[in-house]
């Protein structure tokens, strides 16, 4: 029974892990697909493929002898032979793109899972094309969407703005929230518990409920379209989490450490900076990561308080890619992948600190 329970629990964890990874895998896969592949599958009524077809597409360039008119005539013959091959192999998603890239030149794109370069050259020869040594197959440009991310919009500015806003928000939350948490954990003053309850109540306000007054305040203060327009509300919503988390850490630290520091002549500020902050390192790192992720992913305030294109953050910048008549899913998913990678890197780099912070206090004594 115990082994069966462990196996069931492991299966449940595996299902949960796959449910978390599958959406991100779909995003990355779509960002690597060639332009038009999603549209073609939608028109053909096919399900989206997790593996991009463009990963298996090669392009071979054939330098043809003779005038371009001969090449165009041979292209028609070659196209007919490729269609016949498609019928013979009964492959529904056979794809061959033939185009004249210059006088006396023909390029053929083929799926290397179905045919090889030698087969393509044989088909070209059977079609009546006489060519010199062909260029070697070259991969289809699967990074087209990533190039468009940085060429269609100032995406590098979006990344810079998000990094500045998230970093400033994190630093302010740790500075203000850390000192506030230390005071609530170590100092005795009237209505201390009421302050903690008030902070918790502030965190319960939905952002949409305070958008209008915040907008009027920031407009009156001439802070719209600035980094401060986002850092101030982000800090206000990130402080309750920081204060509540660090208050618990500071309360768990032994009182004897503070008393020993006071005996040695340390002030409260020096005791906080040199003794309590290093000991509460796991909690500080955990709060920093959570606040940074919140500020990096926030959308509503960034959409309403910043309207200049050069000041937008990445979450709002991604919404600028859809056009009037089309939605470039490959470009959007490529931008989403780029936005997610810094968070994944930070979490992996500091995962030990995060785990220590989340599990601190679980075992007493």
C-alpha positions as CSV (number, residue, x, y, z in Angstrom):
1,X,0.0,0.0,0.0
2,X,2.8,2.4,0.8
3,X,4.5,1.7,-2.6
4,X,1.2,2.2,-4.4
5,X,0.7,5.5,-2.6
6,X,4.2,6.7,-3.5
7,X,3.6,5.7,-7.1
8,X,0.3,7.5,-7.2
9,X,1.9,10.6,-5.7
10,X,4.8,10.5,-8.2
11,X,2.3,10.1,-11.1
12,X,0.4,13.1,-9.8
13,X,3.6,15.2,-9.6
14,X,4.5,14.1,-13.1
15,X,1.1,15.2,-14.5
16,X,1.4,18.5,-12.7
17,X,4.9,19.1,-14.0
18,X,3.8,18.3,-17.6
19,X,0.8,20.6,-17.3
20,X,3.2,23.4,-16.4
21,X,5.8,22.7,-19.0
22,X,3.5,21.9,-21.9
23,X,2.2,25.5,-22.4
24,X,5.8,26.8,-22.4
25,X,6.9,24.1,-24.8
26,X,4.0,25.2,-27.2
27,X,5.2,28.8,-26.9
28,X,8.8,28.0,-27.8
29,X,7.7,25.6,-30.6
30,X,5.5,28.2,-32.2
31,X,8.2,30.8,-32.0
32,X,10.5,28.5,-34.1
33,X,7.9,27.9,-36.8
34,X,8.4,29.3,-40.3
35,X,6.1,32.2,-41.3
36,X,2.9,30.8,-42.7
37,X,3.1,27.4,-41.1
38,X,0.4,28.1,-38.5
39,X,-1.8,29.7,-41.2
40,X,-1.3,26.7,-43.6
41,X,-2.2,24.2,-40.9
42,X,-5.3,26.2,-39.9
43,X,-6.5,26.3,-43.5
44,X,-5.8,22.5,-43.9
45,X,-7.7,21.8,-40.7
46,X,-4.7,20.2,-39.1
47,X,-3.8,20.2,-35.4
48,X,-0.8,22.4,-34.4
49,X,2.4,20.4,-34.3
50,X,4.6,20.6,-31.2
51,X,7.7,20.2,-33.4
52,X,8.1,23.0,-36.0
53,X,8.1,21.8,-39.5
54,X,10.8,24.4,-40.3
55,X,13.3,22.4,-38.2
56,X,13.2,19.7,-40.9
57,X,13.1,22.0,-44.0
58,X,16.3,22.3,-46.1
59,X,16.7,24.6,-49.1
60,X,18.9,23.6,-52.1
61,X,19.9,26.2,-54.7
62,X,20.5,25.0,-58.3
63,X,22.5,27.0,-60.8
64,X,20.8,26.3,-64.1
65,X,22.5,26.5,-67.5
66,X,20.6,28.4,-70.1
67,X,18.3,31.4,-70.2
68,X,15.7,32.1,-67.5
69,X,12.8,31.1,-69.8
70,X,14.2,27.6,-69.9
71,X,14.3,27.6,-66.1
72,X,10.8,28.7,-65.8
73,X,9.5,26.0,-68.2
74,X,11.5,23.4,-66.3
75,X,10.0,24.7,-63.0
76,X,6.6,23.8,-64.1
77,X,7.7,20.2,-65.0
78,X,9.5,19.9,-61.7
79,X,6.4,21.1,-59.8
80,X,4.3,18.4,-61.5
81,X,6.8,15.7,-60.6
82,X,6.8,16.9,-57.0
83,X,3.1,16.7,-56.9
84,X,3.2,13.2,-58.3
85,X,5.7,12.3,-55.6
86,X,3.3,13.6,-53.0
87,X,0.5,11.5,-54.4
88,X,2.8,8.4,-54.4
89,X,4.0,8.8,-50.9
90,X,0.5,9.7,-49.6
91,X,2.0,12.4,-47.4
92,X,-0.5,15.2,-46.8
93,X,1.9,17.7,-45.5
94,X,4.5,17.5,-48.3
95,X,5.8,21.0,-48.8
96,X,7.9,22.2,-51.8
97,X,8.6,25.8,-52.5
98,X,10.1,26.6,-56.0
99,X,11.0,30.1,-56.9
100,X,13.3,31.8,-59.3
101,X,15.9,33.7,-57.3
102,X,17.7,35.1,-60.3
103,X,18.4,34.5,-63.9
104,X,19.2,30.8,-64.4
105,X,18.8,29.9,-60.7
106,X,16.2,27.7,-59.0
107,X,15.7,27.0,-55.3
108,X,13.8,24.1,-53.9
109,X,12.8,23.7,-50.2
110,X,12.1,20.1,-49.1
111,X,11.3,18.2,-46.0
112,X,14.4,16.1,-45.3
113,X,12.3,13.6,-43.3
114,X,10.7,12.6,-46.7
115,X,13.4,13.0,-49.3
116,X,17.1,13.7,-49.4
117,X,19.3,16.1,-51.5
118,X,20.1,13.2,-54.0
119,X,16.4,12.6,-54.5
120,X,15.8,16.3,-55.2
121,X,18.6,16.5,-57.7
122,X,17.3,13.4,-59.5
123,X,13.9,15.0,-59.7
124,X,15.5,18.1,-61.1
125,X,17.4,16.1,-63.7
126,X,14.3,14.2,-64.7
127,X,12.5,17.5,-65.2
128,X,15.0,18.5,-67.9
129,X,17.0,21.0,-65.9
130,X,20.7,21.0,-66.6
131,X,22.6,22.5,-63.7
132,X,26.1,23.0,-62.5
133,X,27.3,21.9,-59.0
134,X,24.4,22.8,-56.6
135,X,24.9,24.7,-53.4
136,X,24.7,22.5,-50.3
137,X,21.4,22.4,-48.5
138,X,20.9,25.2,-46.0
139,X,18.5,25.2,-43.1
140,X,15.3,27.1,-43.3
141,X,15.5,30.3,-41.2
142,X,13.7,29.2,-38.1
143,X,14.8,32.3,-36.1
144,X,12.8,34.6,-38.3
145,X,10.3,35.4,-35.6
146,X,13.1,36.3,-33.2
147,X,14.6,38.7,-35.7
148,X,11.2,40.4,-36.2
149,X,10.8,40.9,-32.4
150,X,13.7,43.3,-32.4
151,X,13.1,44.9,-35.9
152,X,9.4,45.6,-35.9
153,X,9.3,47.3,-32.5
154,X,11.9,48.8,-30.1
155,X,11.8,45.6,-28.0
156,X,15.3,46.3,-26.5
157,X,13.7,49.4,-24.9
158,X,10.8,47.4,-23.6
159,X,13.3,45.0,-21.9
160,X,15.3,47.9,-20.5
161,X,12.2,49.6,-19.1
162,X,11.0,46.4,-17.4
163,X,14.4,45.7,-16.0
164,X,14.7,49.2,-14.5
165,X,11.1,49.2,-13.1
166,X,11.4,45.7,-11.6
167,X,14.8,46.3,-10.1
168,X,13.8,49.7,-8.5
169,X,10.6,48.2,-7.2
170,X,12.5,45.2,-5.6
171,X,15.1,47.5,-4.0
172,X,12.5,49.9,-2.6
173,X,10.4,47.0,-1.2
174,X,13.4,45.4,0.5
175,X,14.6,48.7,1.9
176,X,11.3,50.0,3.2
177,X,9.7,46.6,3.9
178,X,12.8,45.2,5.6
179,X,13.0,48.1,8.1
180,X,9.3,48.0,8.7
181,X,9.3,44.2,9.2
182,X,12.2,44.6,11.7
183,X,10.3,47.2,13.7
184,X,7.1,45.1,13.7
185,X,9.0,42.0,14.8
186,X,11.3,43.5,17.5
187,X,9.8,46.8,18.7
188,X,6.9,47.1,21.0
189,X,4.5,49.9,20.3
190,X,0.7,50.3,20.4
191,X,-1.5,48.8,17.6
192,X,1.4,46.8,16.2
193,X,-0.9,44.0,15.1
194,X,-3.3,46.5,13.6
195,X,-0.5,47.8,11.3
196,X,0.0,44.2,10.1
197,X,-3.7,43.8,9.5
198,X,-3.8,47.1,7.6
199,X,-1.0,46.0,5.4
200,X,-2.8,42.7,4.7
201,X,-5.9,44.6,3.8
202,X,-4.0,46.8,1.3
203,X,-2.8,43.7,-0.5
204,X,-6.4,42.5,-0.9
205,X,-7.4,45.5,-3.0
206,X,-7.8,44.5,-6.7
207,X,-5.6,46.7,-8.9
208,X,-8.6,47.6,-11.1
209,X,-10.3,49.2,-8.1
210,X,-7.5,51.8,-7.6
211,X,-6.6,52.5,-11.2
212,X,-8.7,55.7,-11.5
213,X,-7.5,57.5,-8.4
214,X,-3.9,56.5,-9.1
215,X,-4.1,57.8,-12.6
216,X,-5.5,61.2,-11.4
217,X,-2.7,61.4,-8.7
218,X,0.1,60.6,-11.1
219,X,-1.3,63.0,-13.7
220,X,-1.5,65.8,-11.1
221,X,2.1,65.0,-10.1
222,X,3.2,64.9,-13.8
223,X,4.6,61.4,-13.4
224,X,2.7,59.7,-16.3
225,X,5.0,58.1,-18.9
226,X,7.8,57.8,-16.4
227,X,9.4,55.0,-14.5
228,X,8.1,56.4,-11.3
229,X,4.5,56.0,-12.5
230,X,5.1,52.3,-12.3
231,X,7.6,52.0,-9.5
232,X,5.3,53.8,-6.9
233,X,2.2,51.6,-7.3
234,X,4.3,48.4,-7.7
235,X,6.1,49.2,-4.5
236,X,2.7,49.8,-2.7
237,X,1.4,46.4,-3.8
238,X,4.7,44.6,-3.1
239,X,5.3,46.0,0.4
240,X,2.6,43.8,2.2
241,X,4.2,40.6,0.9
242,X,7.7,41.8,1.9
243,X,6.6,43.0,5.3
244,X,4.6,39.9,6.2
245,X,7.3,37.5,5.0
246,X,10.3,39.3,6.6
247,X,8.4,39.9,9.9
248,X,8.1,36.1,10.3
249,X,11.8,35.7,9.7
250,X,12.9,38.3,12.1
251,X,10.6,37.0,14.8
252,X,12.1,33.5,14.5
253,X,15.7,34.8,15.1
254,X,16.9,34.4,18.7
255,X,16.4,37.4,21.0
256,X,19.8,36.7,22.6
257,X,21.5,37.9,19.4
258,X,20.0,41.3,19.7
259,X,20.7,41.6,23.4
260,X,24.4,40.6,22.8
261,X,24.7,43.2,20.1
262,X,23.2,45.9,22.4
263,X,25.6,44.9,25.2
264,X,28.5,45.4,22.7
265,X,27.3,48.9,21.9
266,X,25.5,48.3,18.6
267,X,22.7,50.6,17.7
268,X,19.4,49.2,16.4
269,X,20.3,50.2,12.9
270,X,23.7,48.5,13.0
271,X,22.2,45.4,14.6
272,X,19.6,45.3,11.8
273,X,22.2,45.7,9.0
274,X,25.0,43.6,10.3
275,X,23.3,40.8,12.2
276,X,19.6,40.4,11.2
277,X,19.8,41.0,7.5
278,X,22.5,38.3,6.9
279,X,20.7,35.8,9.1
280,X,17.4,36.5,7.2
281,X,19.1,36.1,3.8
282,X,16.9,33.3,2.6
283,X,13.8,35.3,3.3
284,X,15.2,38.4,1.7
285,X,16.1,36.5,-1.5
286,X,12.6,34.9,-1.6
287,X,10.9,38.3,-1.2
288,X,13.2,39.8,-3.9
289,X,12.4,37.1,-6.4
290,X,8.6,37.3,-5.8
291,X,8.5,41.1,-6.0
292,X,10.7,41.1,-9.1
293,X,8.5,38.6,-10.9
294,X,5.4,40.6,-9.9
295,X,6.8,43.8,-11.2
296,X,8.2,42.2,-14.4
297,X,4.8,40.6,-15.3
298,X,2.4,43.4,-14.3
299,X,0.3,44.6,-17.2
300,X,-2.7,46.7,-16.1
301,X,-0.8,49.7,-14.6
302,X,1.9,49.5,-17.3
303,X,-0.9,49.7,-20.0
304,X,-2.7,52.7,-18.5
305,X,0.1,54.8,-16.9
306,X,2.6,54.6,-19.8
307,X,1.5,55.5,-23.3
308,X,4.8,56.5,-24.9
309,X,6.2,53.7,-27.0
310,X,9.8,54.3,-25.8
311,X,8.7,53.9,-22.1
312,X,6.5,50.8,-22.4
313,X,7.4,47.6,-20.6
314,X,7.6,44.1,-22.2
315,X,4.2,43.0,-21.1
316,X,2.6,45.9,-22.9
317,X,5.1,45.9,-25.8
318,X,4.1,42.4,-26.8
319,X,0.5,43.6,-27.4
320,X,1.9,46.1,-30.0
321,X,2.8,43.3,-32.5
322,X,-0.7,42.4,-33.8
323,X,-1.6,44.3,-36.9
324,X,-5.0,45.4,-38.2
325,X,-5.6,42.4,-40.4
326,X,-3.2,39.7,-39.0
327,X,-1.9,38.4,-35.7
328,X,1.8,37.3,-35.9
329,X,1.7,34.4,-33.4
330,X,5.3,33.4,-34.1
331,X,6.6,36.9,-33.3
332,X,4.4,37.2,-30.2
333,X,5.5,33.8,-28.9
334,X,9.1,34.6,-29.6
335,X,8.8,37.8,-27.6
336,X,7.1,35.8,-24.8
337,X,10.0,33.3,-24.8
338,X,12.5,36.2,-24.5
339,X,10.6,37.7,-21.7
340,X,10.4,34.5,-19.8
341,X,14.0,33.5,-20.1
342,X,15.4,36.1,-17.6
343,X,12.9,34.9,-14.9
344,X,13.9,31.3,-15.5
345,X,17.6,32.2,-15.3
346,X,17.1,34.1,-12.0
347,X,15.1,31.3,-10.4
348,X,17.6,28.7,-11.4
349,X,20.5,30.8,-10.2
350,X,18.9,31.4,-6.8
351,X,16.8,28.3,-6.4
352,X,18.8,27.2,-3.3
353,X,18.1,30.5,-1.6
354,X,14.4,30.4,-2.6
355,X,14.0,26.9,-1.2
356,X,15.7,27.9,2.0
357,X,13.4,30.9,2.3
358,X,10.2,28.9,1.6
359,X,11.1,26.1,4.1
360,X,12.6,28.3,6.8
361,X,10.8,27.8,10.1
362,X,9.3,24.5,9.1
363,X,11.4,22.7,11.7
364,X,11.8,24.2,15.2
365,X,14.6,23.6,17.6
